[in-house]
Amino acid sequence: MLTYIIRRLLQMIPILLGVSVLVFVLFTTVGEDPVRVKLGNHASEEAIQQLRAEWNLDKPLYVQYGIFLKQIVTFDFGRSFSTGDKLSSMFADGAMVSLSLTAPPYFMGVLINVSIAILIAFYRGSWIDRYSTFLFVGAMSISYLVYILAFQYILAYQWDLFPINGYEPGFGAVPYLLLPWLVIMVVSAGPDIRMYRTFFLDETKADYVRTAFAKGCTPYRILFKHVMKNAMIPIITYTVIGIPFLLLGAFLMERFFSIPGIGDIIITAINNGDFPVIKGLTVLIAIGYSLFNLVTDILYAYVDPRVQLN
């Protein structure tokens, strides 16, 4: 196991190098000059050269790339071009806010949606299965934005059950997050339950299920003891791979509910041409995606003893 983990970590190095080259080239050669964006077109040449030197943009490209690699290794991505704030602090603060927005409904949704999906799979072909399919497919066809506006208007504005928007640090944020959590769970229910139901039904066609029926096992025992355990591998893949993207927050949710998370930081950075913010977050997401791919493989071995990590 340890040898496998070390080998996978070493394999991440060329992947991240490729990502770093792509990100560096893209944001160095494409787009507007960040110095001109910051100072405007009427700035003096002296001010322009001074700011270029401050941001290390006056150095050769290979030196700039070396600085970028050092930032990746040390997780110190410098300062924002727009605000001058230290990016490590911005990312840490924004990530905590985004995780408070996305993580609770994500993991609660997994538990609830898996439970509903296995119930629907147990009654496959019945009226429960047919009506749930109609309900969830209909829910999936409605835009995310419609849910946000409808829930804000009805639950927050008309019924006054939740604050419409806003955010406070610490536990004071919970009243402001309840409505976004509800929206996220409702939006994710349709696609997730349909996906989990498919995982369970695919397993019911396996040979071991026919063997269990032949031995006299009840459908309840087969589904909840055997099928559920074997269906955990695709469920783990589907669930764990989505965890790194929780750090990105939910762009629409953060904008419409005035939540200062990573999603809001990214949108502001794009509007302001703040390349260090975009570069840093892109690399961090690549690192997170690679690490959670490794976590997924390790979890396979614990869920299914047939999986050998060699």
C-alpha positions as CSV (number, residue, x, y, z in Angstrom):
1,M,0.0,0.0,0.0
2,L,2.7,2.5,1.0
3,T,4.7,1.7,-2.1
4,Y,1.6,2.3,-4.3
5,I,0.9,5.6,-2.6
6,I,4.5,6.8,-3.1
7,R,4.5,5.8,-6.7
8,R,1.2,7.6,-7.3
9,L,2.5,10.7,-5.6
10,L,5.6,10.6,-7.9
11,Q,3.4,10.2,-10.9
12,M,1.6,13.4,-10.0
13,I,4.8,15.5,-10.5
14,P,4.8,15.4,-14.3
15,I,1.1,16.0,-14.4
16,L,1.3,19.1,-12.2
17,L,4.3,20.3,-14.2
18,G,2.2,20.0,-17.4
19,V,-0.6,21.9,-15.7
20,S,1.8,24.6,-14.5
21,V,3.3,25.1,-18.0
22,L,-0.2,25.3,-19.5
23,V,-1.5,27.8,-16.9
24,F,1.7,29.9,-17.1
25,V,1.7,30.1,-20.9
26,L,-2.1,30.8,-21.0
27,F,-2.1,33.6,-18.5
28,T,1.2,35.1,-19.6
29,T,0.7,35.3,-23.3
30,V,-3.1,35.7,-23.6
31,G,-5.2,38.5,-22.4
32,E,-4.6,42.2,-21.5
33,D,-1.5,43.5,-19.9
34,P,-2.3,43.4,-16.1
35,V,-0.1,46.5,-15.6
36,R,-2.1,48.5,-18.1
37,V,-5.4,47.2,-16.5
38,K,-4.2,48.3,-13.1
39,L,-2.8,51.7,-14.0
40,G,-4.9,52.6,-17.0
41,N,-3.8,53.8,-20.5
42,H,-2.7,57.2,-19.4
43,A,-0.1,56.1,-16.8
44,S,3.4,57.3,-17.1
45,E,6.1,55.0,-18.4
46,E,8.0,55.3,-15.1
47,A,4.9,54.1,-13.2
48,I,4.4,51.2,-15.6
49,Q,8.1,50.1,-15.3
50,Q,8.0,50.3,-11.6
51,L,4.9,48.2,-11.3
52,R,6.3,45.6,-13.8
53,A,9.4,45.3,-11.6
54,E,7.2,45.0,-8.4
55,W,5.2,42.1,-10.0
56,N,8.3,40.5,-11.6
57,L,6.9,41.0,-15.1
58,D,10.1,42.7,-16.3
59,K,12.0,39.5,-15.9
60,P,12.5,36.9,-18.7
61,L,9.8,34.3,-19.1
62,Y,11.9,31.4,-17.8
63,V,12.6,33.4,-14.6
64,Q,8.9,34.2,-14.2
65,Y,8.1,30.5,-14.7
66,G,10.7,29.6,-12.1
67,I,9.1,32.0,-9.6
68,F,5.7,30.4,-10.4
69,L,7.1,26.9,-9.7
70,K,8.5,28.1,-6.4
71,Q,5.0,29.5,-5.5
72,I,3.4,26.2,-6.3
73,V,5.9,24.3,-4.1
74,T,5.6,26.7,-1.2
75,F,1.9,27.3,-1.7
76,D,2.7,31.0,-1.6
77,F,1.2,32.5,-4.7
78,G,2.2,36.1,-3.9
79,R,-0.3,38.9,-3.8
80,S,-3.4,39.9,-5.8
81,F,-2.9,42.4,-8.6
82,S,-6.1,44.1,-7.8
83,T,-6.2,44.4,-4.0
84,G,-2.6,43.7,-3.0
85,D,-3.8,41.1,-0.4
86,K,-1.8,38.0,0.2
87,L,-3.3,35.2,-1.9
88,S,-2.6,32.4,0.7
89,S,-4.8,34.3,3.2
90,M,-7.5,35.1,0.6
91,F,-7.6,31.4,-0.5
92,A,-7.7,30.1,3.1
93,D,-10.5,32.5,4.1
94,G,-12.5,31.9,0.9
95,A,-12.1,28.2,1.1
96,M,-13.5,28.0,4.6
97,V,-16.5,30.0,3.5
98,S,-17.0,27.9,0.3
99,L,-16.7,24.7,2.3
100,S,-19.3,25.9,4.8
101,L,-21.6,26.5,1.9
102,T,-21.0,23.3,-0.2
103,A,-19.7,20.6,2.1
104,P,-22.7,20.1,4.5
105,P,-25.3,19.8,1.7
106,Y,-22.9,17.6,-0.3
107,F,-22.4,15.0,2.3
108,M,-25.9,15.1,3.7
109,G,-27.1,14.8,0.1
110,V,-25.0,11.7,-0.5
111,L,-26.5,9.9,2.5
112,I,-30.1,11.0,1.7
113,N,-29.8,10.3,-2.1
114,V,-28.2,6.9,-1.7
115,S,-30.9,5.9,0.7
116,I,-33.7,7.1,-1.6
117,A,-31.9,5.5,-4.6
118,I,-31.7,2.0,-3.0
119,L,-35.3,2.3,-1.9
120,I,-36.3,3.1,-5.5
121,A,-34.1,0.2,-6.8
122,F,-35.8,-2.2,-4.3
123,Y,-39.2,-1.3,-5.8
124,R,-38.0,-1.1,-9.4
125,G,-40.8,-1.3,-11.9
126,S,-43.4,-0.3,-9.4
127,W,-45.4,3.0,-9.2
128,I,-42.7,4.3,-6.8
129,D,-40.1,3.8,-9.5
130,R,-42.2,5.3,-12.3
131,Y,-43.3,8.4,-10.4
132,S,-39.9,9.1,-9.0
133,T,-38.4,8.9,-12.5
134,F,-40.9,11.4,-13.7
135,L,-40.3,13.7,-10.7
136,F,-36.5,13.6,-10.8
137,V,-36.2,14.0,-14.6
138,G,-38.6,16.9,-14.4
139,A,-36.6,18.5,-11.6
140,M,-33.3,18.0,-13.6
141,S,-34.8,19.9,-16.5
142,I,-35.3,23.1,-14.4
143,S,-32.4,25.6,-14.4
144,Y,-30.3,26.1,-11.3
145,L,-31.1,29.8,-11.5
146,V,-34.8,29.1,-11.3
147,Y,-34.4,27.2,-8.1
148,I,-32.4,30.1,-6.5
149,L,-34.9,32.8,-7.5
150,A,-38.0,30.7,-6.6
151,F,-36.6,29.7,-3.2
152,Q,-35.5,33.2,-2.4
153,Y,-38.8,34.7,-3.5
154,I,-41.1,32.2,-1.8
155,L,-39.2,31.0,1.3
156,A,-37.2,34.1,2.1
157,Y,-39.2,37.0,0.8
158,Q,-42.9,35.9,1.0
159,W,-42.8,33.5,3.9
160,D,-39.8,35.1,5.7
161,L,-38.3,31.7,6.8
162,F,-34.7,32.6,5.9
163,P,-32.6,35.7,5.2
164,I,-32.6,36.5,1.5
165,N,-28.8,36.9,1.4
166,G,-25.8,37.9,3.5
167,Y,-23.1,36.2,5.5
168,E,-21.5,36.4,9.0
169,P,-18.3,34.7,10.2
170,G,-18.5,31.7,12.5
171,F,-21.8,30.1,13.7
172,G,-23.6,33.3,12.8
173,A,-23.4,32.2,9.2
174,V,-25.7,29.2,9.8
175,P,-29.0,31.2,9.4
176,Y,-27.7,32.6,6.1
177,L,-26.6,29.2,4.8
178,L,-29.7,27.2,5.5
179,L,-31.5,28.4,2.4
180,P,-28.4,27.8,0.1
181,W,-28.0,24.3,1.6
182,L,-31.6,23.6,0.8
183,V,-31.3,24.8,-2.8
184,I,-28.1,22.7,-3.3
185,M,-29.7,19.6,-1.9
186,V,-32.8,19.9,-4.0
187,V,-30.8,20.7,-7.2
188,S,-28.5,17.7,-6.7
189,A,-31.2,15.2,-5.7
190,G,-32.4,14.5,-9.3
191,P,-29.1,13.7,-11.0
192,D,-27.6,12.0,-8.0
193,I,-30.5,9.7,-7.2
194,R,-30.9,8.7,-10.9
195,M,-27.1,7.9,-11.0
196,Y,-27.1,5.9,-7.7
197,R,-30.2,4.0,-8.9
198,T,-28.4,3.0,-12.0
199,F,-25.4,1.8,-10.0
200,F,-27.7,-0.4,-7.9
201,L,-29.7,-1.8,-10.8
202,D,-26.5,-2.6,-12.7
203,E,-25.3,-4.7,-9.8
204,T,-28.7,-6.6,-9.7
205,K,-27.8,-8.1,-13.1
206,A,-24.6,-9.7,-11.8
207,D,-24.1,-13.4,-11.6
208,Y,-23.7,-13.4,-7.8
209,V,-27.2,-12.0,-7.5
210,R,-28.7,-14.9,-9.4
211,T,-26.7,-17.3,-7.3
212,A,-28.0,-15.6,-4.1
213,F,-31.6,-15.9,-5.3
214,A,-30.9,-19.6,-6.2
215,K,-29.7,-20.2,-2.6
216,G,-33.0,-18.7,-1.3
217,C,-31.8,-15.3,-0.1
218,T,-34.6,-12.7,0.2
219,P,-34.6,-9.7,-2.1
220,Y,-34.2,-7.4,0.9
221,R,-31.1,-9.3,2.1
222,I,-29.6,-9.4,-1.5
223,L,-30.1,-5.7,-2.1
224,F,-29.1,-4.3,1.2
225,K,-26.2,-6.7,2.1
226,H,-24.7,-7.7,-1.3
227,V,-25.8,-5.3,-4.0
228,M,-25.2,-2.2,-1.8
229,K,-21.7,-3.2,-0.8
230,N,-20.7,-3.9,-4.4
231,A,-22.3,-0.7,-5.7
232,M,-20.1,1.3,-3.4
233,I,-17.2,1.4,-5.8
234,P,-18.9,3.5,-8.5
235,I,-20.6,5.5,-5.7
236,I,-17.2,6.3,-4.1
237,T,-15.8,7.3,-7.5
238,Y,-18.8,9.6,-8.2
239,T,-18.7,11.1,-4.7
240,V,-14.9,11.5,-3.9
241,I,-14.0,13.0,-7.3
242,G,-16.5,15.8,-6.6
243,I,-14.9,16.8,-3.3
244,P,-12.0,19.0,-4.7
245,F,-14.6,21.1,-6.5
246,L,-16.3,21.9,-3.2
247,L,-13.5,24.4,-2.6
248,L,-14.6,26.3,-5.7
249,G,-17.9,26.9,-4.0
250,A,-21.0,27.5,-6.1
251,F,-20.7,30.6,-8.3
252,L,-24.4,31.3,-8.6
253,M,-25.1,30.6,-5.0
254,E,-22.3,32.9,-3.8
255,R,-23.3,35.7,-6.1
256,F,-27.1,35.6,-5.4
257,F,-26.7,35.0,-1.7
258,S,-23.8,37.5,-1.2
259,I,-21.5,34.8,0.2
260,P,-17.7,35.8,0.0
261,G,-16.3,32.4,-1.0
262,I,-13.9,31.1,-3.6
263,G,-16.5,31.3,-6.3
264,D,-17.0,35.0,-5.7
265,I,-13.2,35.5,-5.6
266,I,-12.8,33.8,-9.0
267,I,-15.5,35.9,-10.6
268,T,-14.1,39.1,-9.2
269,A,-10.6,38.1,-10.4
270,I,-11.8,37.3,-13.9
271,N,-13.6,40.7,-14.1
272,N,-10.5,42.5,-12.9
273,G,-7.9,40.5,-14.9
274,D,-6.3,39.4,-11.6
275,F,-4.2,36.6,-13.1
276,P,-2.3,35.5,-9.9
277,V,-5.7,34.6,-8.3
278,I,-6.8,32.5,-11.3
279,K,-3.4,30.8,-11.8
280,G,-3.2,29.9,-8.1
281,L,-6.7,28.5,-7.9
282,T,-6.3,26.5,-11.1
283,V,-3.2,24.8,-9.8
284,L,-4.7,24.1,-6.4
285,I,-7.7,22.5,-8.0
286,A,-5.4,20.3,-10.1
287,I,-3.5,19.2,-7.0
288,G,-6.8,18.5,-5.2
289,Y,-8.2,16.5,-8.1
290,S,-5.0,14.4,-8.3
291,L,-4.9,13.7,-4.5
292,F,-8.6,12.7,-4.3
293,N,-8.1,10.4,-7.3
294,L,-5.5,8.7,-5.1
295,V,-7.9,8.7,-2.1
296,T,-10.5,7.0,-4.4
297,D,-8.2,4.2,-5.3
298,I,-7.3,3.6,-1.6
299,L,-10.9,3.5,-0.6
300,Y,-11.5,0.9,-3.4
301,A,-9.2,-1.5,-1.5
302,Y,-11.0,-1.0,1.7
303,V,-14.5,-1.5,0.2
304,D,-13.7,-4.4,-2.1
305,P,-11.0,-6.9,-0.9
306,R,-10.6,-8.1,-4.5
307,V,-8.9,-4.8,-5.4
308,Q,-5.2,-5.1,-4.9
309,L,-3.1,-1.9,-5.0
310,N,0.1,-3.2,-6.5
